[in-house]
């Protein structure tokens, strides 16, 4: 599988980088569209997303490098993100912290904003996973052609999972599909009559956390902490936080703090 999308002069543009950018732009479009629906300032959302994306990418890289220090003998290799090596959990954590500070600065309700962000983030993750496909990474253990065909996986994915003459399980593909299904569900949840502020965020945390928890069992290139897979530890934490958010939201009255409440009015920060 060719990692390079296109070469312009002496500059190679990698599929990995291009797909991350495409995912971020589409996510930004979704967030801005939903923000306009509720009267959220376009400038507020754009500036927040701008800094969240930058800090998120830095966080994703730092997270990955931190758990792979033995591979980085050359300091400048740390900055070669186009070659792969971004940990989504690091990006989520860094991005979320950025949003907390940004919302606090402008007195915005953090769960209302994360509710707007969640579907776009899932789509960006679904798209970004295909960068792993072109890099030949984020796959599972060796398997057989017959096994992959039994799972009705698209042929081009099967062909791409033939690395060095050995077929591998496309865990990146499973995660991408899981995220796409999550987008459909979360968009439905956001439009239900009695959905409360914070519940779309909770769904994202639980859905992605649960999916990653089980998919990580199949991966062979996981970041490790002692004898434990870091992604599984963080995923369990995401699930717990999601359940806490749901519990806190359910303590309010049925008609209080609804996601679609006063849709015709601007959100007051």
Secondary structure, DSSP 8 states (H G I E B T S, - for coil): ---EEEEETTEEEEHHHHHHHHHHHHHHHHHHHHHHHTT--HHHHHHHHHHHHHHHHHHHHHHHHHTTGGG--SGGGGG-GGGS---HHHHHHHHHHHHHHHHHHTT--HHHHHHHHHHHHHHHHHHHHHHHHHHT-S-BSEE-HHHHHHTT--HHHHHHTEETTEEE--HHHHHHHHHHHHHHHHHHHHTSTT-BTTHHHHHHHHHHHHHHHHHTTTBSS--EETTEEHHHHHHHHHHHHHHHHHHHHHTS-TTSSBTTTTTTS----
